[in-house]
Amino acid sequence: MNITEIAKNANASALVLAHLSTDLKNQALSLMADALEEHCAAILVENEKDLVFAKKEGVANALIARLDLNEEKVRGMAKGIRSVVALPDPVGQVNSIMEMDKDLVVERVTCPIGVIGAIFESRPDAVPQISSLCLKSGNAVILKGGTEAQNSNKIIVKLLVQAIGKVPGVPASAVQMIETRSEVADMLKEDKYIHLVVPRGSNAFVKYIQENTRIPVLGHSEGVCHGYIDKFADRDKALRVCLDSKLQYPAACNAMETLLVHKDISEKILPDLVAKFREKQVELVGCVKTCQVVPEVAPVSESDWDTEYNDLKLSIKIVDGFSEAVKFINKHGSGHTDVILTEDRERAEQFLNEVSSSSVMCNASTRFADGFRYGLGAEIGISTNRTHARGPVGLEGLVIYKYKLRGNGQIASDYSGANAREFTHKSLK
């Protein structure tokens, strides 16, 4: 089957999914979760093949960390799907009702986008996340994972499709997968049948997608996330949050890559913080002032400020004040996630308002920027776009809306000219 046929099938499925009942969608999702748990051992066998291949090919450690599955992660996949089941159906929600005139009423109602093309690297757990969100929101999806995860992705998609097929009325082609790079290039041309592309991967990868399709693209090109320790920070709290932001999962896009420290607190906190990072084998680079306070830190290069490491490396900069920190983040950040450590409430609110990222935080780890942790059930990706969906994109980001107008024989001519009728434009509950 070629890409055009796959896209056509997906589009046909999307037309059915758009008006499926919540109950049918939830039945399919529950069976999908059950299938992953029941076939955990088989998934891990295929995942081991991918790990052997990835290591042989010299795949980066950060990607291998994302690729590696275990029983807990598979159970987590199933849990993620069930959390989507528990969420309200985002389709068919009435946003507003307006009486234009007597017996002429327009409603704005949520509806699915249509067909989603989801392209991602290395992470097999993205398959059930994306598939479950798309199904619940009434969208069909065409998945393309990285070559290094092809065996894991194949078996997971196979299990999900089999589960979907057990529910009468739910089209099994709601979830499809392609495997080769040439198919990706062909998919990006299918703007007639595919309505949104969601890429998850490196900066270069996402830019390639954006530059090679006419289909709207939703995603983030990189996660250059910052922590800023203000002069009013609680020392112990700052240590705890900064260590977690970097170390809890260094390969994640919401891991901290640059740490800014106010000059008035730098000598009190940096020596201990650097010591703890070095204990965990974190490579540290810093500005001239940082190197003076903590000589074991290596000099930073200018390009480091704009680099997403996805690994055990951290850049450190001492700033003169709050304003410098905010300006630095807005200049060098990727609009993903940034956090301030401070006990000054006014300063915290100013940071949350002035930093232009999709997630801004106070006294909490950047690792909380996640669809599941935000209560979205899961996420199809994290968007730094300034469009209808931003930050972790869950169900609400996968629906758009349509206008439903109900009349009683009215015509536009009645509302124009010398004796035109007036619109009432009365908002209704």
C-alpha positions, -999 to 999 in steps of 0.1 A, spaced: 0 0 0 15 34 -10 13 65 11 -16 80 -8 -37 49 -1 -27 50 36 -36 87 38 -70 81 20 -78 52 44 -69 74 74 -91 102 60 -120 78 56 -115 66 91 -113 101 105 -148 108 90 -162 79 110 -142 87 142 -155 123 141 -190 111 152 -183 80 172 -198 78 207 -176 83 237 -185 48 249 -172 32 217 -140 51 218 -134 43 255 -141 6 248 -114 6 222 -90 24 244 -95 0 273 -88 -30 251 -57 -12 238 -44 -9 274 -52 -45 282 -34 -57 251 -2 -40 261 -2 -55 296 -11 -89 283 17 -90 258 44 -72 279 69 -100 275 66 -100 237 70 -62 236 102 -65 256 116 -92 233 112 -69 203 126 -40 223 158 -59 231 163 -64 194 161 -26 190 185 -20 218 211 -43 203 207 -26 169 209 9 184 241 2 203 257 -15 173 249 16 152 263 40 178 230 57 186 235 85 212 230 75 248 202 100 252 182 82 224 190 48 238 177 59 272 144 69 255 143 36 236 149 12 265 117 -4 279 110 -25 309 79 -40 326 73 -8 345 74 13 314 49 -10 296 26 -8 326 30 30 324 19 29 287 -13 11 297 -19 34 326 -15 64 303 -42 50 279 -65 44 308 -60 79 320 -72 91 286 -103 69 290 -111 88 322 -109 122 306 -140 140 292 -146 136 255 -133 169 239 -156 164 208 -190 180 205 -185 206 232 -205 238 226 -182 268 231 -207 295 225 -243 301 212 -252 333 195 -287 344 184 -281 364 152 -318 371 149 -350 354 158 -349 318 147 -313 323 134 -288 308 158 -252 299 154 -232 276 177 -195 270 179 -188 233 185 -155 214 190 -147 188 163 -116 167 154 -88 180 132 -90 150 109 -58 130 101 -26 135 122 8 126 109 30 119 140 67 115 134 90 108 163 124 94 172 134 65 195 105 65 220 82 34 217 61 48 245 51 76 222 31 51 201 3 44 227 4 80 239 -2 95 205 -26 67 194 -49 70 224 -51 108 223 -59 108 186 -86 81 190 -103 98 220 -103 131 201 -117 115 170 -86 118 148 -70 92 127 -32 89 130 -3 78 108 27 70 129 64 71 119 89 61 145 127 60 144 145 31 127 162 23 160 127 15 175 111 -2 146 106 -37 162 91 -22 193 69 2 174 57 -26 150 45 -49 178 29 -21 198 10 -8 167 0 -44 159 -15 -49 194 -33 -16 193 -48 -21 159 -60 -56 169 -76 -42 200 -93 -15 181 -106 -40 156 -125 -59 184 -149 -30 188 -176 -29 161 -179 4 144 -144 16 153 -122 16 121 -90 -4 126 -73 20 102 -77 47 127 -41 39 136 -15 31 109 22 31 107 48 38 80 85 27 83 109 43 58 123 78 53 111 78 17 75 73 31 80 103 53 89 124 23 58 112 5 36 117 35 46 153 37 31 158 3 -3 145 13 -18 178 23 -52 168 8 -57 140 33 -34 148 62 -43 179 82 -16 183 109 19 170 113 34 166 148 72 160 148 90 150 180 128 150 178 159 170 173 160 207 162 173 197 128 147 170 124 117 193 132 131 221 110 133 196 81 97 187 86 86 224 87 106 233 56 93 203 35 55 203 38 25 225 32 7 207 60 5 227 93 32 216 117 28 215 155 58 209 177 90 222 193 123 221 176 143 219 209 141 222 246 166 247 259 152 250 294 165 274 322 165 275 359 171 309 376 181 310 413 170 344 425 187 362 454 156 356 474 157 318 469 155 292 496 189 275 494 177 239 502 147 243 479 168 256 451 193 227 454 165 201 454 147 216 424 177 223 402 192 188 408 159 172 398 154 195 368 188 182 354 192 147 368 157 131 370 158 123 332 186 143 314 175 130 280 141 147 282 132 178 263 121 195 296 154 188 314 173 220 325 202 229 302 212 263 316 213 275 352 213 312 359 223 323 394 220 358 410 254 373 419 243 379 455 237 343 462 262 327 439 290 321 464 266 307 490 250 281 467 272 274 437 300 254 454 275 230 470 254 227 438 285 221 416 298 195 440 265 176 438 263 178 401 299 165 398 290 136 421 265 126 394 291 129 366 276 161 351 299 180 328 298 217 339 307 248 318 303 283 330 308 320 324 339 338 336 323 348 369 312 312 375 347 299 369 360 324 395 335 313 421 339 275 413 373 270 395 366 233 387 339 245 362 352 247 326 348 278 305 317 280 285 316 286 247 290 311 233 272 283 214 265 264 247 239 290 257 218 279 227 224 241 230 200 214 240 224 188 255 199 160 263 227 146 284 247 151 316 260 185 307 250 219 322 258 255 314 260 280 343 259 318 343 260 343 371 237 373 364 236 408 379 199 408 385 164 396 377 160 416 345 192 402 331 180 367 338 146 373 321 162 389 290 188 360 288 160 334 289 139 351 263 169 355 240 185 320 244 155 298 255 135 278 230 101 288 245 98 253 262 100 254 300 118 278 325 117 280 363 125 306 389 136 297 425 126 325 448 106 332 480 96 367 467 60 363 455 61 396 435 93 385 418 79 351 410 47 366 394 69 389 374 89 360 361 58 340 352 44 369 333 76 381 315 92 349 304 76 340 271 78 302 273 50 277 270 55 265 306 68 288 333 73 277 368 82 288 403 99 266 429 92 234 410 112 211 387 111 217 349 103 180 346 67 187 355 61 201 320 45 170 308 10 161 295 4 133 320 17 153 349 -5 183 339 -35 160 340 -40 158 303 -38 120 303 -9 120 280 6 143 253 10 140 216 40 164 220 50 197 234 44 227 213 63 260 214 41 274 186 19 304 192 -11 288 177 -43 272 191 -22 246 211 8 254 232 29 235 258 20 198 264 -6 190 238 -34 167 250 -70 162 239 -79 199 238 -50 206 214 -63 179 190 -97 194 184 -107 225 165 -142 239 160 -169 244 135 -199 267 133 -234 253 132 -260 277 120 -297 269 122 -322 292 105 -358 294 93 -356 305 57 -335 337 63 -315 351 35 -285 375 36 -303 401 14 -327 408 42 -298 422 62 -284 446 36 -297 477 18 -318 506 28 -344 486 48 -321 460 62 -330 440 92 -307 444 122 -289 415 138 -297 410 175 -263 393 182 -276 381 216 -254 356 235 -273 326 247 -264 301 274 
